[in-house]
Amino acid sequence: MLIRRLPETLANRIAAGEVVERPSSVVKELVENALDAGAGRIDIVLSGGGRDLIRVTDDGHGMGPEDLALAVERHATSKLPSDDLLDIKFLGFRGEALPSIASVSRLTLTSRREEDDHAAALTVHNGALGGVQPAAHPVGTRVEVEELFAAFPARLKFLKSERAENEAVTEIVRRLAAARPDIDFSLTLDGKTVRYQAQGKTGDGAKARLSDVLGRDFAGNAVAIDAEREGFRLSGFAGLPTYNRATAAQQLFFVNDRPVKDKLLIGALRAAYTDLVPRDRHPVVALFITADPAEVDVNVHPAKAEVRFRDSGLVRALIVSALRHALGASGPRVATTGSDFAASAFRTPQRTSFVPPHPANYSSRGYPMEGALALAPHFAEEQARFELPVSADTRADAVTDPEWTALPLGAAKAQLHDTYILAQNGEGLVLVDMHAAHERLVFEKLKRERGHAAAQAMLVPDVVELSPDEVSRVLAASDDLQSFGLSVEAFGPGAVLVREVPSALGEFDTGTLIRDIADALGEWGAALPVAERLDKLASTFACHHSIRAGRRLKPEEMNALLRQIEAEPSAAQCNHGRPTYVTLSRTDLEKLFQRR
């Protein structure tokens, strides 16, 4: 078999397979070129899902006639002035985008520099280069891509529906717009336009742009991130744990303003939100990493979607510690969307048929008497017969201390269904899941005491019968259990002996706890990291000790629990990530009764 050099057009089409996967790939490359050209405004127009037309117009510095033909040649770029791949300061740098796109479409490139009298245009049709012609265009560049893959049916049939392609383009533009809040973006899909107005690049401007991209609720449910370590700076915003989504689509990562989807960053984010969000939910974040280009390799993926850090451990540690610190410093906060959901759960009662008052309550003219319905004679005396005795420590006025009402969770007013605490604060009312909240408090206490937890010797050691497999799993984890104050020993082939239990847990069913631990150890597997395994064990302990639904609390116990929740930064969600309380403001209450 003879070795031969491939024709230039065929080589370009093969290269296009790496760069131009679908219309969204074209949009990404063209918008990145516009950003590299210093554009302040970028307009993107698509027709037919990108098959018929993709037009990207910018007001950047433009190109001269002599640069147009060179721009559509492979590996021709202005973005590596020093030929140093360790000093990449632009989004694009390979010089493959325009020639790859031109090899599978009809591409028209029109551009003008500020010093030129007129613009110049160049057309390339499926790799066939035309001549440079004079054209009319303001300063900047317009790139039109028509008939994408029209000459390549095998590629065209792999495109998805027009709607799916439009959604992919929208996602690309969203991420680029989030990366550069100082740039004006507009996206027009088949005549419908979405615009992202230019904001400031930092502070409130960045938050406003992220609210445009991630939703208007994001700004009020996120904490600011700003941390630096050994030349790496992490900034951005992280959503509260209770402000989460069913997918990871609302997680945005940027490295030197480059949108990326990197496994290292996703793993660090997951570690930071461990035991803060439910297992099947995902936090909403926008994180920006800024570093010396020499510390980041962006040349590891054809579409530049992934990066490689020189010190990946440092980056992971920075993300985990910064997020944990910021979320902890914000105190126990629940997402405002929780109150919206709570308010929507209330149902207005069905309008019932009107029953007129008794005729005795009307005057001779037919009008209601003063005070509407008159009370029956001796009503007060009859009512007193059915009142229940109320002790001093259970009266509502015993827990209306103004100082408590001024606190975030306020003063306890009642216990509902022996499960929820109803409290009143200065803003409205608070409904607390007492079991979930106490479970979180115990969990955090166990984590702090891990390794030096006080243990209480049992008067009579407890024998817990298990299967042989369960016994082996529990004994293998005996050192981990001992770090929480739980001492277990082998007791024959089908049982373990419990000699000591954690003092912090008080009274609980030892047998049930040991069996649950054995089941959990079997579910986690041996590959689970040590730190994560210990946290999961702490969560299992906490679940067994926390206040159970159905237990009636005294007012002082309810208020003590509220004060503990306020003091614990992570207490807004339980160990499983569910919210521990919801709030309804006075405004919410007024809306429920249509006062607003």
C-alpha positions in Angstrom: 0.0 0.0 0.0 1.5 3.3 -1.1 1.7 6.3 1.2 0.5 9.5 -0.4 -0.1 13.1 0.6 -3.8 13.9 0.9 -5.2 16.8 -1.2 -5.5 20.1 0.7 -9.3 20.2 0.4 -9.6 16.6 1.8 -7.2 17.4 4.6 -9.3 20.5 5.5 -12.5 18.4 5.6 -10.9 15.9 7.9 -9.8 18.7 10.2 -13.3 20.2 10.0 -14.5 17.0 11.6 -12.7 17.9 14.8 -13.6 21.6 14.8 -17.1 21.7 13.1 -19.2 19.1 14.7 -22.6 21.0 14.4 -23.8 24.6 14.0 -23.1 25.4 17.6 -19.4 24.5 17.0 -19.4 27.1 14.2 -21.0 29.7 16.5 -18.5 29.1 19.2 -15.5 29.5 17.0 -16.8 32.7 15.3 -17.9 34.3 18.5 -14.5 33.5 20.1 -12.8 35.2 17.1 -15.0 38.2 17.6 -14.0 38.4 21.3 -10.4 38.1 20.5 -10.8 40.9 18.0 -11.8 43.3 20.8 -15.5 43.5 20.0 -17.8 45.4 22.3 -21.0 44.1 20.5 -21.6 40.7 18.9 -24.8 39.9 17.0 -25.5 36.2 16.1 -28.3 35.3 13.6 -29.3 31.7 12.7 -31.8 30.4 10.2 -32.9 26.7 9.8 -31.1 25.7 13.0 -27.8 26.8 11.4 -28.1 24.7 8.3 -29.2 27.6 6.1 -27.4 30.5 7.6 -25.1 31.5 10.5 -24.2 35.1 10.6 -21.9 36.6 13.3 -21.2 40.4 13.2 -18.9 42.3 15.5 -17.5 45.8 15.9 -13.9 44.6 16.6 -10.7 46.0 15.0 -11.4 44.1 11.7 -9.0 42.9 9.0 -7.5 44.5 5.9 -7.8 43.1 2.3 -4.4 41.5 2.5 -5.4 39.5 5.6 -8.6 38.0 4.3 -7.0 35.3 2.1 -4.5 34.4 4.8 -7.3 34.1 7.4 -8.9 31.1 5.6 -5.6 29.2 5.4 -4.9 26.4 7.8 -2.8 27.2 10.9 -2.7 31.0 10.1 -3.3 33.0 13.2 -2.5 36.4 14.8 -2.9 35.0 18.4 0.5 33.5 19.0 2.8 36.5 18.6 5.7 34.8 20.5 5.1 31.2 19.1 4.8 30.1 22.8 2.1 27.6 23.5 2.6 28.3 27.2 1.6 31.9 26.8 -1.9 31.7 25.3 -3.9 34.9 26.0 -6.6 34.5 23.5 -9.6 32.1 23.1 -8.5 30.9 19.7 -4.9 30.2 18.7 -4.7 27.2 16.3 -5.8 28.9 13.1 -8.2 26.1 12.2 -11.6 27.6 12.7 -12.2 29.6 9.5 -10.5 27.1 7.0 -12.4 24.2 8.6 -15.7 26.0 8.4 -15.0 27.1 4.8 -14.3 23.6 3.7 -17.8 22.4 4.5 -20.0 25.4 3.7 -20.2 28.6 1.7 -18.4 31.2 3.8 -18.4 34.9 3.2 -15.9 37.0 5.1 -16.4 40.8 5.1 -14.2 43.0 7.2 -12.9 46.6 7.6 -10.3 48.2 9.7 -10.7 51.8 11.1 -7.9 53.1 8.9 -9.4 51.7 5.7 -11.7 53.6 3.3 -13.9 50.6 2.6 -14.4 47.0 3.6 -13.2 43.9 1.7 -15.0 40.6 1.2 -13.9 37.1 0.4 -16.0 34.0 -0.4 -14.9 30.4 0.0 -17.3 27.6 -1.2 -16.6 24.1 0.1 -12.9 24.9 0.1 -12.7 26.7 -3.2 -11.2 30.1 -2.7 -12.6 33.2 -4.5 -11.0 36.6 -4.9 -11.0 39.5 -2.6 -13.6 42.1 -3.6 -14.4 45.7 -2.3 -17.5 45.8 -0.1 -19.6 48.1 2.2 -19.4 47.4 5.9 -18.6 49.4 9.1 -15.5 48.9 11.1 -15.6 45.3 12.3 -16.2 41.9 10.8 -19.2 39.9 9.5 -18.9 36.2 8.8 -21.7 34.4 7.0 -21.9 30.6 6.8 -24.5 29.3 4.4 -25.3 25.8 3.2 -23.5 24.1 6.1 -22.8 20.4 5.2 -25.0 20.8 2.1 -22.4 19.1 -0.1 -21.8 16.4 2.5 -25.0 14.4 3.1 -23.3 11.9 5.4 -22.5 14.8 7.8 -25.8 16.5 7.3 -27.9 13.4 8.4 -26.2 13.4 11.8 -27.5 16.8 12.7 -30.4 16.8 15.1 -33.7 18.6 14.7 -33.8 22.3 14.2 -35.0 22.9 17.7 -32.2 20.8 19.2 -29.6 22.6 17.2 -31.0 26.0 18.3 -30.9 24.9 21.9 -27.2 23.9 21.5 -26.4 27.3 20.0 -28.3 29.1 22.8 -26.3 27.2 25.4 -23.0 28.2 23.8 -24.0 31.8 23.6 -25.2 31.7 27.3 -21.8 30.5 28.5 -19.9 33.0 26.4 -22.2 35.8 27.6 -21.6 34.8 31.2 -17.9 34.8 30.7 -17.9 38.4 29.3 -20.5 40.6 31.0 -18.8 43.6 29.5 -19.9 42.7 26.0 -23.3 43.2 24.3 -24.6 40.0 22.8 -27.7 39.4 20.7 -28.9 36.0 19.4 -31.6 35.8 16.8 -33.1 32.4 16.0 -35.5 32.4 13.1 -36.5 36.0 13.8 -36.8 35.8 17.6 -34.1 37.8 19.4 -32.6 37.4 22.9 -30.3 40.2 24.0 -27.7 40.4 26.8 -27.0 44.0 27.6 -23.5 44.9 28.5 -22.8 45.1 32.2 -19.7 45.7 34.3 -17.2 42.9 34.3 -17.1 42.5 38.1 -19.3 43.0 41.1 -22.9 43.9 40.5 -22.4 43.9 36.8 -21.2 40.3 36.7 -24.1 39.3 39.1 -26.6 41.1 36.8 -25.3 39.2 33.7 -25.4 35.9 35.6 -29.0 36.6 36.6 -29.8 37.1 32.9 -28.1 33.8 32.1 -29.0 31.6 35.1 -32.4 33.2 35.9 -33.5 36.2 37.9 -33.7 34.2 41.2 -29.9 33.5 41.1 -28.7 36.8 42.4 -30.8 36.6 45.6 -29.9 33.0 46.2 -26.1 33.1 45.7 -23.0 34.0 47.8 -20.0 35.8 46.4 -16.7 33.8 46.0 -13.3 35.5 46.2 -10.3 33.5 47.2 -6.6 33.3 46.1 -3.9 30.8 46.7 -0.4 30.6 45.1 -1.2 32.5 42.0 -4.7 31.1 41.4 -7.7 33.3 42.0 -11.2 32.0 42.3 -14.1 34.4 42.0 -17.8 34.2 41.0 -21.0 33.2 42.8 -22.2 30.0 44.3 -25.9 29.2 44.8 -27.3 28.3 48.2 -27.5 24.5 48.7 -31.3 24.7 48.8 -31.3 26.5 45.5 -30.5 23.5 43.3 -31.5 22.0 39.9 -32.3 18.6 38.5 -29.3 18.7 36.1 -25.9 20.3 36.0 -26.8 22.6 33.1 -26.6 25.6 35.4 -23.0 25.0 36.5 -20.7 27.4 34.7 -16.9 27.2 34.9 -14.4 29.6 33.3 -10.6 29.5 33.2 -9.1 32.8 32.1 -12.5 33.8 30.7 -12.7 30.5 28.7 -15.8 28.5 29.2 -14.8 24.9 30.0 -16.4 21.6 31.1 -13.7 20.0 33.1 -13.9 16.8 35.2 -11.6 18.2 37.8 -13.7 21.3 38.4 -16.9 19.3 38.4 -15.5 16.9 41.0 -14.3 19.7 43.2 -17.7 21.3 43.1 -19.3 18.0 44.0 -17.0 17.6 47.0 -17.7 21.2 48.2 -21.4 20.5 48.2 -21.2 17.0 49.8 -24.0 16.5 52.3 -25.4 19.9 51.4 -27.6 19.0 48.4 -29.7 15.9 47.7 -27.9 13.1 45.9 -30.0 13.6 42.7 -29.8 17.4 42.7 -27.1 19.8 41.5 -26.0 23.2 42.8 -26.1 26.3 40.6 -22.7 28.1 40.3 -20.6 30.4 38.1 -16.9 30.1 39.0 -14.1 32.0 37.4 -10.5 30.8 37.7 -7.7 33.3 36.8 -4.1 32.1 36.6 -0.9 32.6 34.7 -1.4 31.0 31.3 1.8 29.0 31.9 0.0 27.2 34.7 -2.9 26.0 32.5 -2.7 23.9 29.3 -5.7 24.7 27.1 -4.3 22.6 24.2 -5.6 19.2 25.4 -9.0 19.1 23.6 -9.9 19.7 19.9 -12.7 22.1 20.9 -10.7 23.5 23.8 -13.5 22.4 26.1 -11.2 20.9 28.7 -8.0 22.2 30.4 -5.2 20.7 32.3 -3.7 22.4 35.4 0.0 22.1 36.3 -1.1 21.7 40.0 -4.5 20.1 39.9 -4.5 19.4 43.6 -4.0 23.1 44.4 -7.0 24.1 42.2 -9.3 21.4 43.7 -8.3 22.4 47.3 -8.9 26.1 46.4 -12.4 25.4 45.1 -13.5 23.2 47.9 -12.2 25.4 50.7 -13.5 28.7 49.1 -17.0 27.3 48.6 -17.2 25.8 52.0 -16.0 29.0 53.6 -18.4 31.2 51.7 -21.4 29.0 52.3 -20.6 28.7 56.0 -20.0 32.5 56.4 -23.4 33.2 54.9 -25.0 31.5 57.9 -28.1 29.2 57.7 -30.0 30.6 54.7 -32.7 28.9 52.6 -33.5 29.7 49.0 -36.2 32.3 48.4 -37.7 30.0 45.9 -38.7 27.8 48.8 -41.1 30.4 50.1 -42.6 30.8 46.6 -43.2 27.1 46.5 -44.6 27.1 50.0 -47.0 29.9 49.2 -48.1 28.1 46.0 -49.0 25.0 48.1 -51.7 26.9 49.9 -55.1 26.4 48.2 -57.9 28.9 48.3 -61.0 27.1 49.7 -63.9 26.6 47.3 -66.5 29.2 47.5 -69.5 27.8 49.4 -73.2 28.7 49.1 -74.2 31.7 51.1 -76.3 31.1 54.2 -78.1 34.3 55.3 -78.0 35.3 59.0 -81.0 34.5 61.2 -83.8 37.0 60.8 -83.5 37.9 64.4 -80.2 39.6 63.5 -81.8 42.0 61.1 -83.4 45.3 62.0 -87.0 46.1 61.0 -85.7 47.8 57.8 -83.9 44.6 56.7 -80.3 45.8 57.4 -77.9 43.8 59.5 -77.7 45.0 63.1 -74.5 46.6 64.5 -71.8 43.9 64.9 -73.2 41.6 62.2 -74.4 38.4 63.9 -75.5 38.8 67.4 -74.1 36.4 70.0 -76.4 34.1 71.8 -77.3 34.9 75.4 -74.8 33.7 77.9 -72.3 32.8 75.1 -69.3 33.6 77.2 -70.4 31.4 80.1 -71.1 28.5 77.7 -67.7 28.9 76.0 -65.8 28.8 79.3 -67.2 25.3 80.0 -65.3 23.9 77.0 -61.9 25.7 77.4 -58.9 23.4 78.2 -56.7 24.4 81.1 -53.5 26.2 79.9 -50.4 26.1 82.0 -48.1 29.1 82.2 -45.2 27.6 80.3 -47.3 26.6 77.3 -49.1 29.9 76.7 -48.1 31.8 73.5 -47.2 34.9 75.5 -44.5 32.9 77.3 -42.4 32.8 74.1 -43.0 36.3 72.6 -39.8 37.8 73.8 -39.2 40.8 71.4 -35.5 39.9 71.3 -36.4 36.4 70.0 -38.8 37.8 67.5 -36.0 39.9 66.1 -33.9 36.9 65.4 -33.9 35.1 62.0 -36.0 32.2 63.1 -38.0 34.2 65.6 -40.0 32.8 68.6 -41.7 29.4 68.6 -45.5 29.7 68.6 -46.8 26.2 68.1 -45.9 22.6 67.1 -47.9 21.2 64.2 -48.7 17.5 63.9 -45.9 16.9 66.4 -43.5 17.3 63.5 -43.1 21.0 62.5 -42.4 24.1 64.6 -44.3 27.2 63.7 -42.3 30.4 64.6 -42.8 34.1 64.1 -40.1 36.6 63.3 -40.1 40.2 62.4 -40.6 39.5 58.7 -43.3 36.9 58.8 -43.5 33.2 59.8 -41.1 30.3 59.8 -42.0 26.6 59.5 -39.3 24.2 60.7 -38.9 20.5 60.2 -37.6 19.7 63.7 -36.3 16.2 62.8 -34.4 17.4 59.8 -32.9 20.4 61.6 -31.9 18.4 64.7 -30.3 15.7 62.5 -28.1 18.3 60.9 -27.1 19.8 64.2 -26.1 16.3 65.5 -24.2 15.5 62.3 -22.1 18.7 62.5 -21.4 18.0 66.2 -20.2 14.5 65.4 -18.0 15.7 62.6 -16.3 18.3 64.9 -15.7 15.7 67.6 -14.5 13.0 65.2 -11.4 11.3 66.5 -11.9 12.5 70.1 -15.5 11.8 70.7 -16.4 10.9 74.3 -17.6 7.3 74.7 -19.8 5.8 77.3 -19.3 2.2 78.5 -22.4 0.1 78.5 -23.3 -1.5 81.8 -24.1 -4.7 79.9 -22.5 -5.0 76.5 -25.1 -5.4 73.7 -24.9 -8.4 71.4 -26.2 -7.6 67.9 -26.8 -10.6 65.5 -25.8 -10.1 61.9 -25.1 -12.2 58.8 -21.4 -13.2 58.4 -21.0 -10.7 55.6 -22.4 -7.9 57.7 -20.1 -8.9 60.6 -17.0 -8.7 58.4 -18.1 -5.3 57.0 -18.7 -3.8 60.5 -15.5 -5.2 61.9 -13.5 -3.9 58.9 -14.8 -0.4 59.8 -14.2 -0.7 63.5 -11.5 2.0 63.5 -13.8 4.4 61.8 -16.6 3.6 64.3 -14.2 4.0 67.2 -13.4 7.6 66.0 -17.1 8.4 66.8 -17.0 6.6 70.2 -18.7 3.3 69.1 -16.7 0.3 70.1 -17.5 -3.1 68.4 -15.9 -6.5 68.8 -16.4 -9.9 67.1 -18.8 -12.2 69.0 -18.8 -15.4 67.1 -19.4 -15.9 63.3 -22.8 -14.2 63.3 -22.8 -11.3 65.8 -20.8 -8.3 67.2 -20.5 -7.1 70.7 -21.0 -3.4 71.4 -19.1 -2.2 74.5 -19.1 1.6 74.1 -21.4 4.1 72.5 -21.0 7.8 71.7 -21.9 9.9 74.7 -23.4 12.6 72.4 -26.1 10.3 71.1 -27.9 9.7 74.4 -30.5 6.9 74.2 -31.0 5.0 71.0 -31.5 1.5 69.7 -28.0 0.0 69.3 -29.1 -3.0 67.3 -30.9 -0.9 64.7 -28.0 1.4 64.4 -25.5 -1.4 63.9 -27.7 -3.1 61.2 -28.1 0.2 59.4 -24.3 0.8 59.4 -23.8 -2.7 58.0 -26.3 -2.1 55.2 -24.7 1.3 54.5 -21.2 -0.1 54.4 -22.3 -2.7 51.8 -23.9 0.0 49.7 -20.9 2.4 49.7 -18.3 -0.2 48.7 -14.7 -0.3 49.6 -13.6 2.3 47.0 -15.2 5.2 48.9 -12.6 7.8 50.0 -12.0 7.7 53.8 -13.2 11.3 54.5 -16.4 10.7 52.6 -17.0 7.4 54.4 -16.5 9.0 57.8 -19.0 11.8 56.9 -21.6 9.2 55.8 -21.1 7.3 59.0 -21.6 10.5 61.0 -24.8 11.1 59.0 -26.0 7.6 59.9 -25.3 8.2 63.6 -27.1 11.6 63.5 -30.2 10.1 61.8 -30.6 7.7 64.7 -30.2 10.3 67.5 -32.2 13.2 66.1 -35.6 14.3 67.4 -38.2 12.0 65.8 -41.4 13.2 64.2 -44.2 12.6 66.6 -42.4 13.8 69.7 -44.1 16.7 71.4 -41.7 19.5 72.5 -42.1 22.1 75.2 -41.9 25.8 74.2 -38.4 26.2 75.7 -37.2 23.1 73.8 -38.6 24.5 70.5 -36.9 27.8 71.1 -33.6 26.1 72.0 -33.7 24.2 68.8 -34.3 27.5 66.8 -31.3 29.1 68.5 -29.1 26.2 67.7 -30.2 26.3 64.0 -29.3 30.0 63.8 -25.8 29.2 65.2 -25.0 26.4 62.8 -24.0 27.7 59.3 -25.1 24.5 57.5 -28.4 24.0 59.3 -30.5 25.4 56.5 -30.5 21.9 55.0 -30.4 18.4 56.5 -27.7 15.8 55.8 -29.6 14.7 52.7 -29.7 18.2 51.3 -33.4 18.9 51.9 -34.4 22.3 53.5 -34.9 22.3 57.2 -37.2 25.3 57.2 -39.2 27.6 54.9 -40.2 31.2 55.5 -43.2 33.2 54.5 -42.9 36.9 54.6 -45.7 39.3 55.4 -45.9 40.0 51.7 -46.4 36.3 51.0 -49.1 36.1 53.6 -50.9 39.2 52.1 -50.7 37.6 48.7 -52.3 34.5 50.0 -55.3 36.5 51.2 -55.3 38.7 48.1 -54.4 41.8 50.0 -51.8 42.5 47.3 
